[in-house]
Amino acid sequence: MTKHHASVLGMAVAFTLGLTALTVDAGAAPRNIKTVVLDCKQGWRAGAGGSYGGIGFNLSCANGRDSVRLEDPVGSAYNVRIGVEDESIGADCAYFGDDATVTETCIAVKFTIR
């Protein structure tokens, strides 16, 4: 192999690697992350289960909050069932819809998707 052929071959390899890098970078889309939060007021306990954009989740809280991150949901359809209780009362709430953000309250427990 002559010096010229080696140089041309080296440039071809560098060009190919550069195109591969550009192709990989061009295909990398930003992640769509949604955070689901269940927030219990003082004295309340709750559990919630459902799905958003085809991704299932389960949360629970007692005098505080719980959250989970959902990566790349498909669409924005959601459904959730929430059971809440304190020392004297209990309730069961169910919500469904199709929204980019969700805010629902079941007695003293707040449920959000952002």
Secondary structure, 3 states (H helix, E strand, C coil): CCHHHHHHHHHHHHHHHHHHHHHHHHHCCCCCEEEEEEEECCCCEEEEEEEECCEEEEEEEECCEEEEEEECCCCCEEEEEEEEECCCCEEEEEEEEECCCEEEEECCEEEEEC
